[in-house]
Structure formats: structure tokens, C-alpha cells
Amino acid sequence: MQFDLLTTDPASKARAGKLTTDHGVIETPIFMPVGTVASVKGVHQRELREDINPDIILGNTYHLYLRPGTGTLQKAGGLHKFMNWDRPILTDSGGFQVYSLSNRRKIKEEGVRFKSHVDGSMHLFTPENVMEIQRQIGADIIMAFDECTPYPCDYRYAKRSMHMTHRWLDRCITHFEKTPALYGYEQALFPIIQGSTYKDLRTQSAEYIANSNAFGNAIGGLSVGEPAEEMYAMTEVVTAVLPEEKPRYLMGVGTPINILENIALGIDMFDCVMPTRNARNGMLFTAHGTINIKNLKWAEDFSPIDEMGITWVDTEYSKAYLRHLFKCHELLGMQIATIHNLGFYMWLVREARKEILAGTFTEWKNKMVKQMDKRL
């Protein structure tokens, strides 16, 4: 596995790079569609491959561990073969899902004991078995087990949690190095920076994670309810510490504007359920603002969904038709909207990459942020 930093924008910290894995090349900056349970909601793999065309997608350790289970995934030959996806995959650690199960889990030094949302059964995640689970899932990039703190978060709690995440990281690294990859290709482990919205804690955590000398580094615990300005401030603190020659992944972010602003701060990789979740609710992202396709104003608008024609659905269907599908609760409406939103996200990061390579990113980014910050 290799990461090559190609260039940095002269007026910001935006970077264009190339991350090479055994399942293919990932051109950064990149957005990773979320395939929580071995499926990107609303699209099948052919559409994902041909119409949306991401270099990498994300799977969820917590959900895949519960269903279909690692035994099934091993028998299938790993997640790639199970879901018929031959490009790179990243799996998260399950830390965020455990965080979201606040009334169903107990956190201790050993790990996290939690109750399954599926059947109420009890389970234990430790740094060691999360490494084993992710080996069995078989993603190209895997995450260290961490605790994701809520927002707002008491300073003392954030500090204790951060130090525990660091101790868990040491255990993850030790166990990862002892366990072989199962499917004949390399896996890379990314540690996760925590520290809530406290500058000194984020700096400490970034330094600790940088010193672990992992292949790449992730930033967790943001996009959990804090104002965007605090997210950007913490990202800036962290990227000032992290080594430039390694990829940087900001977990769970975010809106199109969030993504552009964080690219400008030096982030390379993103994931978020927003494009798919919002699509299923009739919210479309475009270069000129967001559209609530359920609104009456689109009822007799026979223009294309998006005249830019980013994906085939944009010019093949009208706004009026898509609104009709939503009003009739037709599943096709959610599918069309999902293909559009994911296609737009992929277009956005690829345009950002072009602008970075051309040395014109900052001017373009400022124009795009202003355009996208509208309700159409």
C-alpha cells in the first residue's frame, strides 16, 4: 500500500494525492459512499460501479459483525466477494455505533459491552477482537477501536476518554501485528484522533497518533452536533500536527460545504450517510443549492433534475416526475434521488481535485460554497 502526495494548493492546505491499494487506486480528495451492511442504500453494485463510480466505499464493523456475522463473511472469502465489489473498502471500528447506543452499552478499560439493537443479545468489543473482526471482514483500510465522545462534552471526561483511546490504540497495534491478513492482500490500520472540541486535547491526540507511525490517520469525534466553525477549528489544529506524507481521513463528514472547507484544511478522505439519507427524504444536493423535491413548486417543472447531467438520472427524469414518485411513495423516487446525490458528491470531490492540481482550488471553492449555500 502506498500514498503519494502530488501537490498542495498554493492558497490553502488542500491536497491532491494517490492512494494505491491491492484493490485499486484511490485518487484524493475522495468521498466514500457508506455501505453500512454490505449495501449502499438504494443502489445496486452495478449502478454504484458504473454511474456513481467511487474509488472506495465504507462498511460498518458493528453492523457486519451482527449481520451477517464474521463466520459467513469468512466462508464467502471476505466482504469484497460477499457483496461483489472489487474496489477498495474501508471499515470503521464500531466506536461511533457504540457511542450511539448510549442506553445499551457500558464502557470500561477492557472494552465496551453492549446490547445488540437486533435481538438484545450481549456482546463485547475490545481493541483486540475488533482487530480480529476487521481482519475477518477483510477491508483494505481498517480503523483502530476508539471511544467517540458526545458534544457537548465535559473537559475531564474528554481527557479521560482520549487517553483511553490512546491505550486502546496501543493494544490494537500490538494485536494487528500479531494477526495475519486472511485473504491474500494487505490491510492498513488507521488510528483515530479524539479530544472533543478542546484544542489542547486535540493537539495531544494528534501528536500521539502521529507518533504511532501508522500508514494513515483518522480524525473522529467531529460532526456529532458541534457548530461547523468548531469542526473546522479542530481540523485545522490536527492537520497542523499530522505528517504531510500520510493520508488524512475525517470521519462522518458531512455536507458538501463541510467537505470543501475541510479539503481546504488538508483533509483527503470523507464519508457520510447524508447524501443517501437525505435522498430518501427528498432532499437533493446540487452545485447551485439544495432542492426539496417534495415542494409544490416542482409539481409542473419538467426541466431535468439537474441540468449539469452529472449522472444519467439527472437528464433522463424531470423534477416533476421525481416529485410525483415521492408523493406516491414509490421506491424508484428514492433510488433516483440517491443516485443523483451520490453522483453529485463524487463530482464535487473530483472537481476539487482538478482545481487543486490546476492551482485554482481556493477561488473555485469560495464560489462553490456561496452557490451551494442556498435553498432552491
Secondary structure, 3 states (H helix, E strand, C coil): CEEEEEEECCCCCCEEEEEEECCEEEEECEEECECCCCCCCCCCHHHHHHHHCCCCEEECHHHHHHCCCHHHHHHHCCHHHHHCCCCCEEECCCHHHHHHCCCCEEECCCCEEEECCCCCCEEEECHHHHHHHHHHHCCCEEECCCCCCCCCCCHHHHHHHHHHHHHHHHHHHHHHHHCCCCCCCCCEEECEECCCCCHHHHHHHHHHHHHCCCCCEEECCCCCCCCHHHHHHHHHHHHCCCCCCCCEEECCCCCHHHHHHHHHCCCCEEECCHHHHHHHCCEEEECCEEEECCCHHHCCCCCECCCCCCCHHHHHCEHHHHHHHHHCCCHHHHHHHHHHHHHHHHHHHHHHHHHHHHCCHHHHHHHHHHHHCCEC
